[in-house]
Amino acid sequence: MSDRQPFFGAPSPDAAVFVISVAAELTGLHPQTLRTYERMGLIRPGRTGGGGRRYSARDIDLLREISELTSAGIGIEGVRRILELENRLNALAARNEELVAELDATREALRQAVAGRPQPASRLPAIPTEHPNRAVVVWRRQR
């Protein structure tokens, strides 16, 4: 997918469109500070064919967050750790959403399978209806 947008539309948050002087002005940081943060691995701006830095709206937001944290007295290593933990939290939240969707699909498939096959009550798997957030364990026989 291309970062190019029509001239009348806003660029995507990941489109690297801001030169370093504009990024510095938008964040209130000195351009040398932006270069330092890049060397430290806190930010990775895009590059032009000639090697010039280009910052995205997402990069600008990240730089503002770094600025706020350092202004609050947090050292660079603390900032790095906070950013790392935020990234892990976001990844875990996304994974949790995937697993919840998968669990919901599994529960629905189990309900349909049970509804389609009449069996003696003692052989039906337990499907919690009064507590929808409880786990369902599905046992499979080894062949």
N, C-alpha and C positions, 0 to 999 in steps of 0.2 A: 504494500500500500504506500502511496506517495504522500509526502508531507505537503505537496503543493495544493493550494486551495484557490478557488476563483478569486479574482482581485476584489470582488465586492463582498466576500465572506471573511469572517475572522479565521485566522490560522488555527490549526489544532494546538492544544497545549504543549505538544511535543515538537512542534515545528521550530527549528532553530533559526530564528529570524533577527535577533538583536545582536548588534556588534557590542564589543566590550564596553565602549564608552556609554552606550545607551543602557546596558545592563547595570553599569556602575551608578548611573544617575537614577535609575528606577529603584535600586536597592539602597542607595545612600552610602555605598562602599566605594573605596578607591579602586581603580582598575588593578593596581598592584596586589591588593587584597584578594581580588578575584583570581588572579594568577596564582597566588600563594595557596588559596583553597583548592585550586585545581592540582597543584603539585602535591598537596597533602592527600588528594584522593577524595575530598569532600564533595566535589562537583566534577562532572565530565561534560563540558560544553561540546556542541558539534563543531566541526571544522569545515572550512571551505576548501576548494581544490588547492588554493594557495597557502593553506595552513591557518587562516584567520579564524579566531574563535567566534562562534555564533551561539547565543543563548536562547533557550525556549522560555515560554511563559512558566512552565514547570520548574525550569532552572531558576528563574527569578523568584518564584515562591520559596524554593529551597534556600536560596541565598538570603532571603528575608528572614527565614526561620533560623538560619545559622547566626545572622546578625542579632536577632532577638535573644538567642541563647547566650551568645558571648557577651552581650550588653547586660545580661542578668548575672554575669560573673562566672559562667560555666566555661571551663577551659576547653581547648580544642579537642583533647582526647575524650572529654565528657560529651562534647557535641557529637563527635564521631560515634560514641556508644549509643547516645540517644537516637541518632538517625538510624543506626543499625537495628536497634530494638523496634523503632517505628516501622521499618521495612519488614522485619520479621512478623510484627503484629498484623500488618496489612496482608502479608502472604498467608498467615494462619487464618485470618478472617475469611479470605477468599477460599481457602481450602475447606474451611468449615462449611461455607455456603454450598460448595460442590458436594460435600459428603451428606449434608442435609437433603439436598435435592436427590441424590442417589438413594438415600434411605427412604425418602417419600416414594420414589419410583418402585423400590423393592417392596415396600408395604402395599402399594396399590397392586402390583403384580401378584403378590401373595393373596390379597383379598379376592382378586379375579380368579385365581387358581382354585381357591377354596370354594368360591361361589359356583364354579363350573363343575366341581367334582363332589357329589354327595358322598360322605364317608361317615362311619360311626363317630359319634361325638367324642369318644375317647381317643380317636386318632387325629382329630383336627388340631392344627397348630394354634397356639394361643396368640390372639391378636388383641392387644390392649385397645379398647375403644374409649374407656373412661379416662385414660392417661395417655394422650397422643404423643407426648415427648419421651416416653419410655422406649427403651431399645427392644427390638424384636430379634431373637436369635433363631436362625434357620439352620437346622441340622440336616446334613446330607449323608446318606449312606454310602459307604465305600463299595465299589463294585469289584 
